[in-house]
Amino acid sequence: MHFDLKHRDKNSEARAGVLQTAHGAIETPIFMPVGTVGSVKGVHQFEIEHEVNAQIILGNTYHLFLRPGLDVLEAAGGLHKFINYERPILTDSGGYQVYSLANSRKISEEGVKFQSHVDGSYHFFSPEKAVDIQRSIGADIIMAFDECTPYPCDYQYAKRSMKMTHRWLKRCQEQMQKTSGMYGYEQQLFPIVQGSVYKDLRRDSAKFISDTDAVGNAIGGLSVGEPAEELYDMTALVCEELPKEKPRYLMGVGTPANLLECISLGVDMFDCVMPSRNARHGMLFTSQGIINIKNKKWEKDFSVIDEAGTATVDHFYSKAYLRHLSKTKEHLAIQIATIHNLSFYLSLMKEARTRIIDGSFSAWKDQMVEQLTRRL
């Protein structure tokens, strides 16, 4: 696995690159659809590859560990074989679920004890076990085990948590060195920068992470409720510290405008449940702005979903028909809306890459951010 940085924007920190993996090349900047339990909700793998044109998807270690379980995944030959998807897969380590399970987990230096949301059973994740589970899942990119601090978070807690995340990272790296992949291809570990919204902590964490010389690096602990200004400030600060020649992955972000702003700060990779989750509630991201398809104003609007859209559904169905499906709670509404939103995110990344290469990114970004945040 290696990263080739191909182009840099002259007026911002935006970059275009190629991340080579055992399951294919990923052109950056890139957005990764979230396939929590081995599926992107509402969309099957054929559509993910051929309609959405996703180059990589994300799986969730916590959820896959609970269901279907490692015995099933190993018997299938790993997650790629189990879901019949041969493009790259990234797995998070379970750290964010530790954050979200605040009422049913206990954190110690050794790891995290948590209660399953499925059946109430108790389990324990250590840094070593998080690596082993991701080895078994078969991800191309494995995330280091970390603690995602809440927002707001007091300084001393954020500092203690960051230091523990760094100690956990060393244990993850040692476990990676002791073990090997199960399915005949290379897997790589990405460390995660933490430090809440404190500049000195973020800078210290980014320097610590940089010194590990990993293939790629991630920025965690953001998009957890902080204002957009702090999201951008912390991202810019961390990108200044992380190695220029390595891919940078901003975890859990965000809206189309968030993505474009963070690309301009130097981020290469993103994931977020927003496009698929919002689709299930009738919220569409389009080239002209944001649509709530359930609103009555679309009842007799027979124009296509998005004239500038790249997916077949964008030109095949009208807004009026999609509103009808949504109001009658037809499953097809979720499928169409999800394909549209994910296709829009991926086409936005492709256009950003083109603009970085041809030198027009900054002016285009400013125009698009204003356009994409409009409510239609």
C-alpha positions in Angstrom: 0.0 0.0 0.0 1.4 3.4 -0.9 0.2 6.9 -1.7 1.2 9.0 -4.7 0.5 12.7 -4.4 -0.2 13.8 -8.0 -1.3 17.5 -7.8 -1.5 20.4 -5.4 -3.8 23.3 -5.6 -1.9 26.6 -5.9 -4.5 28.7 -3.9 -5.2 26.2 -1.1 -4.0 23.1 0.6 -6.2 20.8 -1.6 -4.5 17.8 -3.1 -5.2 15.0 -5.6 -3.5 11.7 -5.2 -3.8 7.9 -5.6 -3.8 5.4 -2.8 -2.8 2.0 -4.0 -4.3 -1.0 -2.0 -4.5 -4.8 -2.5 -8.0 -4.4 -3.8 -7.4 -1.5 -6.2 -6.5 2.1 -6.5 -8.4 4.9 -4.7 -8.3 8.3 -6.4 -8.4 11.1 -3.8 -10.1 13.2 -2.6 -12.6 10.4 -1.8 -15.7 9.8 0.2 -16.3 6.4 1.7 -20.0 5.2 2.0 -20.6 3.7 5.4 -21.5 0.0 5.3 -22.0 -0.5 9.0 -22.9 -4.2 9.2 -21.5 -5.2 5.7 -24.1 -3.3 3.7 -24.8 0.4 2.8 -28.4 0.7 3.9 -30.8 0.7 1.1 -28.3 -0.1 -1.7 -26.9 -3.4 -2.9 -23.2 -3.9 -3.9 -23.9 -3.7 -7.6 -25.3 -0.2 -7.2 -22.5 0.8 -4.9 -20.0 -0.1 -7.6 -21.8 0.9 -10.8 -24.3 3.6 -9.8 -22.6 5.3 -6.9 -19.1 4.5 -8.2 -17.7 4.1 -4.7 -14.0 3.2 -4.8 -13.9 2.1 -1.1 -16.5 1.5 1.6 -16.3 1.5 5.4 -17.3 -1.4 7.7 -17.9 -1.2 11.5 -15.7 -3.4 13.7 -18.1 -3.2 16.7 -21.2 -4.2 14.7 -19.5 -6.9 12.6 -17.9 -8.4 15.7 -21.4 -8.8 17.2 -23.2 -9.8 14.0 -22.5 -11.9 12.0 -19.5 -12.6 14.2 -15.9 -13.5 13.4 -16.6 -17.2 12.9 -18.9 -16.5 10.0 -16.6 -13.9 8.4 -13.6 -16.1 8.7 -15.5 -19.1 7.2 -16.5 -16.9 4.3 -13.0 -15.8 3.6 -13.3 -12.3 5.0 -15.7 -9.4 4.6 -14.9 -8.9 0.9 -16.0 -12.5 0.1 -18.9 -12.4 2.5 -20.5 -9.4 0.8 -19.2 -10.0 -2.7 -17.3 -6.7 -2.9 -13.8 -6.7 -4.3 -12.9 -3.1 -3.9 -11.0 -1.7 -0.9 -12.6 -1.7 2.6 -11.7 0.3 5.7 -12.8 -0.7 9.2 -13.1 1.7 12.1 -11.7 0.2 15.4 -14.8 0.5 17.5 -13.6 3.7 19.3 -16.5 5.7 18.1 -19.0 3.1 19.5 -17.1 3.4 22.8 -17.9 7.1 22.7 -21.6 6.5 21.7 -22.1 3.8 24.4 -21.3 6.2 27.2 -24.0 4.6 29.5 -23.0 1.0 29.0 -19.2 0.9 28.9 -16.2 1.3 31.2 -12.8 2.6 30.0 -9.5 1.5 31.6 -5.9 1.5 30.6 -6.3 -2.0 29.4 -9.2 -1.3 27.1 -13.0 -0.9 27.1 -15.7 -3.2 28.6 -19.0 -2.6 27.0 -22.5 -4.1 26.8 -23.9 -5.3 23.5 -26.9 -3.3 22.2 -28.1 -6.6 20.6 -28.5 -8.9 23.6 -27.0 -7.2 26.6 -23.9 -9.4 26.7 -20.6 -8.0 27.9 -17.5 -7.8 25.8 -14.0 -6.4 26.1 -12.0 -4.6 23.4 -8.3 -4.0 24.0 -6.0 -2.4 21.4 -4.7 -5.8 20.6 -8.1 -7.3 20.2 -9.3 -4.4 18.0 -6.4 -5.2 15.7 -7.1 -8.9 15.7 -10.8 -8.4 15.0 -10.0 -6.1 12.0 -7.5 -8.7 10.8 -10.3 -11.3 10.8 -12.7 -9.0 9.1 -10.1 -8.5 6.3 -10.1 -4.8 6.0 -7.4 -3.2 3.7 -7.1 -0.3 6.1 -7.3 -0.9 9.8 -7.9 1.9 12.3 -6.0 2.2 15.6 -8.1 1.8 18.7 -8.7 5.2 20.3 -11.1 7.1 22.6 -13.3 9.6 20.9 -13.8 12.4 23.5 -17.2 14.2 23.7 -17.9 17.8 23.0 -17.6 19.8 25.2 -14.8 18.2 27.0 -12.6 19.8 29.7 -8.9 20.2 29.0 -7.5 17.7 31.5 -9.8 15.0 30.4 -8.9 15.6 26.8 -5.2 15.5 27.6 -5.5 12.2 29.6 -7.6 10.6 26.9 -5.1 11.7 24.2 -2.2 10.3 26.1 -4.0 7.0 26.5 -4.9 6.9 22.8 -1.2 7.3 22.1 -0.3 4.4 24.4 -3.0 2.3 22.8 -1.6 3.2 19.4 1.8 1.7 20.4 0.1 -1.5 21.4 -1.9 -1.6 18.1 1.4 -1.2 16.2 3.1 -4.0 18.2 0.1 -6.3 17.5 0.2 -5.5 13.8 3.9 -6.5 13.8 3.2 -9.7 15.7 0.4 -10.8 13.4 -0.3 -11.1 9.7 -3.3 -11.0 7.4 -5.5 -14.1 7.1 -6.5 -13.8 3.5 -3.3 -13.4 1.5 -3.1 -9.6 1.1 -1.6 -6.6 2.9 -3.4 -4.7 5.6 -2.2 -1.3 7.0 -2.9 0.5 10.2 -3.9 4.2 10.3 -3.3 6.1 13.6 -5.8 8.6 14.8 -5.1 12.2 16.0 -7.1 13.2 19.1 -7.1 16.2 21.4 -10.7 17.6 21.3 -10.7 21.3 20.3 -7.5 22.3 22.1 -4.8 23.6 19.8 -1.8 22.5 21.8 -3.2 19.0 22.3 -4.1 18.6 18.6 -0.6 19.8 17.7 1.1 17.4 20.1 -1.1 14.5 19.0 -0.4 15.2 15.3 3.3 15.3 15.9 3.2 12.1 17.9 1.2 10.4 15.1 3.5 11.8 12.4 6.5 10.2 14.1 5.0 6.7 13.8 5.6 6.9 10.0 2.3 5.1 9.2 1.2 4.7 5.6 -1.7 7.1 6.3 -3.1 9.1 9.2 -6.6 9.9 10.5 -8.1 12.9 12.4 -10.7 11.8 14.9 -12.8 13.4 17.6 -14.4 16.0 15.4 -17.9 16.4 14.1 -19.2 15.5 17.5 -21.2 18.7 18.1 -18.5 21.4 17.9 -19.2 24.5 15.8 -18.1 24.3 12.1 -15.5 27.0 12.8 -13.8 24.7 15.4 -14.0 21.8 13.0 -12.2 23.8 10.4 -9.6 25.3 12.8 -8.7 21.9 14.2 -8.5 20.3 10.8 -6.3 23.0 9.4 -4.0 22.8 12.4 -3.6 19.1 12.2 -3.1 19.1 8.4 -0.2 21.5 8.9 1.5 19.0 11.2 0.8 15.7 9.4 3.2 14.5 6.7 2.4 16.0 3.3 3.2 12.8 1.5 0.7 10.6 3.4 -3.1 10.5 3.0 -5.2 12.3 5.6 -8.5 10.8 6.6 -11.1 13.1 8.5 -13.4 10.7 10.3 -17.2 11.2 10.4 -17.4 14.4 8.2 -19.9 15.6 7.0 -22.1 17.8 4.7 -21.1 18.5 1.1 -19.9 21.9 2.2 -17.9 20.5 5.0 -16.2 18.1 2.6 -15.2 20.9 0.2 -13.9 23.2 2.9 -11.8 20.4 4.4 -10.5 19.4 1.1 -9.2 22.9 0.8 -7.4 22.4 4.1 -5.6 19.3 2.9 -7.9 16.4 3.7 -7.9 13.4 1.3 -10.5 10.9 2.7 -13.9 11.2 4.4 -16.7 9.0 5.6 -20.1 9.9 7.1 -23.5 8.3 7.5 -25.2 11.6 6.6 -25.9 11.0 2.9 -27.6 7.6 3.5 -29.2 8.5 6.9 -30.7 11.7 5.5 -31.9 9.9 2.4 -34.0 7.7 4.6 -35.7 10.8 6.0 -36.3 12.4 2.6 -33.4 14.8 2.6 -31.6 15.1 -0.7 -28.3 16.8 -1.4 -28.4 18.2 -5.0 -26.3 20.3 -7.3 -28.6 23.3 -6.6 -29.1 22.9 -2.9 -30.9 20.8 -0.2 -34.3 19.4 -0.8 -36.8 17.9 1.7 -38.7 15.7 -0.8 -41.6 15.3 1.6 -42.5 19.0 1.3 -45.8 19.8 -0.5 -44.0 22.1 -3.0 -42.7 19.0 -4.8 -46.1 17.3 -5.1 -46.6 18.3 -8.8 -43.0 19.0 -9.7 -42.4 16.5 -12.6 -38.8 17.6 -13.2 -36.0 15.1 -12.7 -34.5 14.7 -9.3 -31.2 16.4 -10.3 -30.5 17.5 -13.8 -26.7 17.6 -13.0 -26.8 14.2 -11.2 -24.6 11.3 -12.3 -26.8 8.4 -11.3 -29.5 6.8 -13.5 -32.1 7.5 -10.8 -31.4 11.3 -11.1 -32.8 11.3 -14.6 -35.3 8.4 -14.5 -37.6 9.6 -11.7 -39.3 12.9 -11.0 -39.4 14.8 -7.7 -43.2 14.3 -7.6 -42.8 10.6 -7.9 -40.1 10.3 -5.3 -42.3 12.5 -3.0 -45.2 10.1 -3.5 -43.0 7.1 -2.7 -41.7 8.8 0.4 -45.1 9.9 1.7 -46.5 6.3 1.2 -43.4 4.9 2.9 -42.5 2.7 0.0 -39.0 1.1 0.4 -38.2 2.2 -3.1 -38.1 5.8 -1.9 -35.2 5.0 0.4 -33.3 3.1 -2.3 -33.7 6.0 -4.9 -32.8 8.7 -2.4 -29.8 6.8 -1.0 -28.4 6.1 -4.5 -28.9 9.8 -5.4 -27.2 11.1 -2.2 -24.2 8.8 -2.4 -23.8 9.4 -6.1 -23.9 13.1 -5.5 -21.2 12.9 -2.8 -18.9 10.7 -5.0 -19.5 13.0 -8.1 -18.6 16.0 -5.9 -15.3 14.3 -5.0 -14.6 13.5 -8.6 -15.3 17.1 -9.7 -13.1 18.4 -6.8 -10.3 16.2 -8.0 -10.7 17.5 -11.6 -10.7 21.1 -10.4 -7.6 20.6 -8.3 -5.8 19.2 -11.3 -6.9 21.9 -13.7 -6.2 24.7 -11.2 -9.8 26.0 -10.7 -10.5 24.4 -7.4 -10.6 27.4 -5.0 -12.9 29.6 -7.0 -15.2 26.6 -7.8 -15.2 25.6 -4.1 -16.3 29.0 -2.9 -19.2 29.1 -5.4 -20.3 25.5 -4.6 -20.2 25.9 -0.8 -22.7 28.8 -1.2 -24.8 26.8 -3.7 -24.9 23.5 -1.7 -26.0 25.0 1.5 -29.2 26.6 0.1 -32.5 25.1 1.1 -34.8 24.7 -1.9 
